[in-house]
Amino acid sequence: MRLKLIFIGALIIGLLFAPLSFPQVAVRDDRGQLVVLSRSPRRIIPLAPNLTEILYFLEMDREVVGVTDMCDYPEEVKEKPRIGGFNPSMEKIVSLQPELILATRAGNRPEVVSRLEELGFPVMVTAPRSVEGIFQSIINIGKMVGKEALARQKVRTLRARAMEVRRRVKGLRRVRVLFLIWHDPAMSPGGDTYLNDLIRWAGGESLTGGEGENIVRLTREEIVLRQPEVIIAPPVARRWLADSWRQWGSALPAFIHHRVYSVDEDLVFRPGPRIVDGLEQVARLIHPEAFR
């Protein structure tokens, strides 16, 4: 009996003081590549602003050890060490010793991702092509960093807000929208992109939504031929729009009816948790009658 008690006591002590173990996590990223971690990462580097926002949204601010020069939200992120732009400093990244690196297909070149993997760092790449794809990216990152339950809970709230927008614009005529992502030359999102999906969710019809390319370049003559009813552009395009007003003032419905708008580009060009803020803003511009 005494030996049995000693054995049980030793077992209990062993369990109490044994190092905590984490179940292996494996997530297939948007390249189709399986990214495997043996434990919840304690040091993370996001290579794009939207990825930084997702990590802060998931309450992983302490685990973020470095960010890009473009990362500016939330305010606290400005205190984090900088690793450069979309072509980051490999030397700086190595010095920070991340246990996980998050990258985007749109912003980070494949050779940068390959080099990081050659250096032994696990890299998870995101490339959402729809609003739902953005929600899934948040969940996948949550799973990767040990915050899956929180990610799913927060995504439910985001999705509910997005579905409320869809409910409000349901049944309304789809307005022809020219959504400019750049102005010189004029560029608009093509078919298989989350921005065109966002326009659909907001009750619009993207004038370049049927194009095969992800980014469509347009001449001024082509824009006139497509007759946009609403033009939405980032604030940087204001001067270009003013010049266009003088040239096309009587040729485009959007100009005739004073339906040329600017949006906060960080809300729509960063596929992260604030995309629903962007969706709400765009929907109010396209269908103000649905939100009175």
C-alpha positions as CSV (number, residue, x, y, z in Angstrom):
1,M,0.0,0.0,0.0
2,R,2.8,2.4,0.9
3,L,4.6,1.8,-2.4
4,K,1.3,2.3,-4.2
5,L,0.8,5.7,-2.4
6,I,4.4,6.7,-3.3
7,F,3.8,5.8,-6.9
8,I,0.5,7.8,-7.1
9,G,2.2,10.8,-5.3
10,A,5.1,10.7,-7.8
11,L,2.6,10.6,-10.7
12,I,0.7,13.6,-9.4
13,I,3.9,15.6,-8.9
14,G,5.1,14.6,-12.3
15,L,1.8,15.8,-13.9
16,L,1.9,19.0,-12.0
17,F,5.4,20.0,-12.9
18,A,5.6,18.5,-16.4
19,P,6.0,21.1,-19.1
20,L,2.7,22.1,-20.8
21,S,2.2,20.4,-24.2
22,F,0.2,21.9,-27.0
23,P,-1.6,19.7,-29.6
24,Q,-0.1,20.0,-33.1
25,V,-1.9,22.5,-35.2
26,A,-2.1,22.1,-39.0
27,V,-3.9,24.6,-41.3
28,R,-3.9,24.5,-45.1
29,D,-3.3,28.1,-46.2
30,D,-4.6,29.8,-49.4
31,R,-1.7,28.3,-51.4
32,G,-3.1,24.9,-50.5
33,Q,0.1,24.3,-48.5
34,L,-0.2,22.7,-45.0
35,V,1.4,24.9,-42.3
36,V,2.2,22.9,-39.2
37,L,3.1,24.2,-35.7
38,S,3.9,22.0,-32.7
39,R,2.7,24.6,-30.2
40,S,0.8,27.9,-30.0
41,P,3.2,30.6,-31.4
42,R,4.5,33.2,-29.0
43,R,6.4,35.3,-31.6
44,I,4.6,36.3,-34.8
45,I,5.4,38.7,-37.7
46,P,2.6,39.8,-40.0
47,L,3.8,41.0,-43.4
48,A,0.8,43.2,-44.3
49,P,-1.4,45.7,-42.4
50,N,-4.5,43.6,-42.7
51,L,-2.8,40.7,-41.1
52,T,-1.6,42.9,-38.2
53,E,-5.2,44.0,-37.7
54,I,-6.4,40.4,-37.6
55,L,-3.9,39.5,-34.9
56,Y,-4.9,42.5,-32.8
57,F,-8.5,41.6,-33.4
58,L,-7.7,38.2,-32.0
59,E,-6.1,39.7,-28.9
60,M,-2.6,38.6,-30.0
61,D,-0.9,42.0,-29.6
62,R,1.7,40.7,-27.2
63,E,2.8,37.9,-29.6
64,V,3.4,40.4,-32.5
65,V,7.1,41.0,-32.4
66,G,7.5,43.0,-35.6
67,V,5.4,44.7,-38.3
68,T,5.8,46.4,-41.7
69,D,6.3,50.1,-42.3
70,M,2.6,50.3,-43.5
71,C,1.1,48.9,-40.4
72,D,-0.6,51.8,-38.5
73,Y,-3.7,50.3,-36.9
74,P,-4.6,50.0,-34.1
75,E,-2.6,52.9,-32.6
76,E,-0.6,50.6,-30.3
77,V,1.0,48.9,-33.3
78,K,3.1,52.0,-34.0
79,E,5.4,51.0,-31.0
80,K,6.3,47.6,-32.6
81,P,9.7,47.1,-34.3
82,R,9.7,47.6,-38.0
83,I,10.9,45.1,-40.6
84,G,10.5,47.2,-43.8
85,G,7.8,47.2,-46.5
86,F,6.4,44.4,-48.7
87,N,10.0,43.5,-49.4
88,P,11.1,43.2,-45.8
89,S,14.5,43.0,-44.3
90,M,15.5,39.4,-43.9
91,E,18.2,40.3,-41.4
92,K,15.6,42.1,-39.2
93,I,13.2,39.2,-39.4
94,V,15.9,36.7,-38.5
95,S,16.9,38.8,-35.5
96,L,13.3,38.8,-34.2
97,Q,13.1,35.0,-34.4
98,P,9.4,34.6,-35.2
99,E,7.7,31.2,-34.6
100,L,5.1,32.1,-37.3
101,I,5.0,34.5,-40.2
102,L,1.8,35.6,-41.9
103,A,1.9,36.8,-45.5
104,T,-0.5,37.7,-48.3
105,R,-0.5,36.6,-51.9
106,A,-1.5,40.1,-53.1
107,G,1.2,42.0,-51.2
108,N,4.2,39.7,-50.7
109,R,6.2,38.4,-53.5
110,P,6.5,34.5,-53.8
111,E,10.3,34.8,-53.7
112,V,10.1,36.5,-50.3
113,V,7.9,33.8,-48.9
114,S,10.2,31.1,-50.4
115,R,13.3,32.7,-48.8
116,L,11.6,32.9,-45.4
117,E,10.7,29.2,-45.7
118,E,14.2,28.3,-46.7
119,L,15.4,30.0,-43.5
120,G,13.2,27.6,-41.6
121,F,10.3,29.9,-40.7
122,P,6.7,28.6,-41.0
123,V,4.8,30.9,-43.3
124,M,1.0,31.0,-43.7
125,V,-0.2,32.8,-46.8
126,T,-3.7,34.3,-47.2
127,A,-5.5,35.3,-50.4
128,P,-9.2,35.8,-49.7
129,R,-11.4,36.3,-52.9
130,S,-14.7,37.1,-51.2
131,V,-16.2,38.6,-48.1
132,E,-16.7,35.1,-46.7
133,G,-13.1,34.3,-47.7
134,I,-12.0,37.2,-45.4
135,F,-14.0,35.7,-42.5
136,Q,-12.5,32.3,-43.2
137,S,-9.0,33.8,-43.2
138,I,-9.7,35.2,-39.7
139,I,-10.8,31.8,-38.5
140,N,-7.8,30.0,-40.1
141,I,-5.4,32.5,-38.5
142,G,-7.2,32.0,-35.2
143,K,-6.8,28.3,-35.5
144,M,-3.1,28.7,-36.3
145,V,-2.4,30.9,-33.2
146,G,-4.6,29.0,-30.7
147,K,-7.5,31.4,-30.8
148,E,-10.0,29.5,-32.9
149,A,-12.9,29.8,-30.5
150,L,-12.5,33.6,-30.2
151,A,-12.1,33.9,-33.9
152,R,-15.3,32.1,-34.6
153,Q,-17.2,34.1,-32.0
154,K,-15.9,37.4,-33.4
155,V,-16.6,36.4,-37.0
156,R,-20.2,35.5,-36.1
157,T,-20.6,39.2,-35.0
158,L,-19.0,40.5,-38.2
159,R,-21.1,38.2,-40.4
160,A,-24.3,39.3,-38.6
161,R,-23.5,42.9,-39.4
162,A,-22.7,42.0,-43.1
163,M,-25.9,40.0,-43.4
164,E,-27.9,43.0,-42.1
165,V,-26.4,45.1,-45.0
166,R,-27.5,42.4,-47.5
167,R,-31.0,42.4,-45.9
168,R,-31.4,46.1,-46.3
169,V,-30.3,46.2,-50.0
170,K,-32.1,43.0,-51.0
171,G,-34.6,43.6,-53.8
172,L,-33.2,47.0,-54.7
173,R,-32.0,47.6,-58.2
174,R,-28.3,47.0,-58.6
175,V,-26.5,50.2,-59.3
176,R,-23.7,50.3,-61.9
177,V,-20.5,51.1,-59.9
178,L,-17.1,52.1,-61.0
179,F,-14.8,51.3,-58.0
180,L,-11.4,52.8,-58.5
181,I,-8.5,51.3,-56.7
182,W,-6.1,53.7,-58.5
183,H,-6.5,56.6,-60.8
184,D,-3.4,57.2,-62.9
185,P,-4.0,55.0,-64.9
186,A,-7.5,54.2,-63.8
187,M,-7.7,50.7,-62.3
188,S,-10.7,48.8,-61.1
189,P,-11.0,45.3,-59.5
190,G,-11.8,42.4,-61.9
191,G,-14.0,39.4,-61.5
192,D,-12.6,37.0,-58.9
193,T,-11.8,39.5,-56.1
194,Y,-13.2,40.3,-52.7
195,L,-13.7,43.9,-53.7
196,N,-16.2,42.9,-56.4
197,D,-17.9,40.6,-53.9
198,L,-18.1,43.5,-51.5
199,I,-19.8,45.7,-54.2
200,R,-22.3,42.9,-54.8
201,W,-23.0,42.6,-51.0
202,A,-23.5,46.4,-50.9
203,G,-26.2,46.2,-53.7
204,G,-24.1,47.3,-56.6
205,E,-22.9,45.9,-59.9
206,S,-19.2,46.4,-60.6
207,L,-18.6,47.6,-64.1
208,T,-15.4,45.4,-64.3
209,G,-16.9,42.4,-62.4
210,G,-17.1,40.3,-65.5
211,E,-13.5,40.8,-66.5
212,G,-11.1,37.9,-66.2
213,E,-8.2,39.9,-64.8
214,N,-8.0,40.8,-61.1
215,I,-7.0,44.3,-61.9
216,V,-8.6,46.0,-65.0
217,R,-7.1,49.2,-66.5
218,L,-9.5,51.6,-68.1
219,T,-9.1,54.6,-70.4
220,R,-11.3,57.6,-69.9
221,E,-13.1,56.7,-73.1
222,E,-13.8,53.2,-71.8
223,I,-15.2,54.6,-68.6
224,V,-17.6,56.9,-70.6
225,L,-18.8,53.9,-72.6
226,R,-19.6,51.9,-69.4
227,Q,-21.7,54.7,-68.0
228,P,-21.2,54.3,-64.3
229,E,-24.0,55.5,-62.1
230,V,-21.8,55.7,-59.0
231,I,-18.0,56.2,-58.8
232,I,-16.2,55.3,-55.6
233,A,-12.5,56.2,-55.3
234,P,-9.8,56.6,-52.6
235,P,-9.1,60.2,-51.4
236,V,-5.9,60.3,-53.4
237,A,-7.9,60.4,-56.6
238,R,-9.6,63.7,-55.9
239,R,-7.6,65.8,-58.3
240,W,-8.0,63.2,-61.1
241,L,-11.7,63.1,-60.5
242,A,-11.8,67.0,-60.6
243,D,-10.1,66.9,-64.0
244,S,-12.5,64.2,-65.1
245,W,-15.4,66.3,-64.0
246,R,-14.3,69.1,-66.3
247,Q,-13.9,66.7,-69.2
248,W,-16.9,64.3,-68.7
249,G,-19.3,66.5,-66.7
250,S,-22.2,65.9,-69.0
251,A,-21.3,62.4,-70.2
252,L,-21.5,60.3,-67.1
253,P,-24.6,59.6,-64.9
254,A,-22.3,59.6,-61.8
255,F,-21.3,63.2,-62.5
256,I,-24.7,64.4,-63.7
257,H,-26.3,63.1,-60.4
258,H,-23.4,64.1,-58.2
259,R,-22.7,60.5,-57.1
260,V,-18.9,60.5,-57.0
261,Y,-17.6,59.5,-53.5
262,S,-14.5,58.9,-51.6
263,V,-14.1,56.0,-49.1
264,D,-11.6,55.3,-46.3
265,E,-9.2,53.2,-48.3
266,D,-8.0,51.3,-45.2
267,L,-11.5,50.0,-44.6
268,V,-11.9,48.5,-48.1
269,F,-8.3,47.8,-49.2
270,R,-7.3,45.8,-46.1
271,P,-9.1,42.4,-46.1
272,G,-9.5,42.0,-42.3
273,P,-11.9,42.7,-39.5
274,R,-12.7,46.3,-40.6
275,I,-13.9,45.1,-44.0
276,V,-17.5,45.1,-42.6
277,D,-17.0,48.8,-41.7
278,G,-16.1,49.3,-45.4
279,L,-19.1,47.3,-46.6
280,E,-21.4,49.4,-44.5
281,Q,-19.9,52.6,-45.8
282,V,-20.0,51.5,-49.5
283,A,-23.6,50.3,-49.1
284,R,-24.7,53.6,-47.7
285,L,-23.1,55.4,-50.7
286,I,-24.7,53.0,-53.3
287,H,-28.2,52.8,-51.6
288,P,-28.6,55.6,-49.1
289,E,-32.4,55.0,-49.2
290,A,-31.9,51.6,-47.5
291,F,-30.3,53.2,-44.4
292,R,-32.7,56.1,-43.6
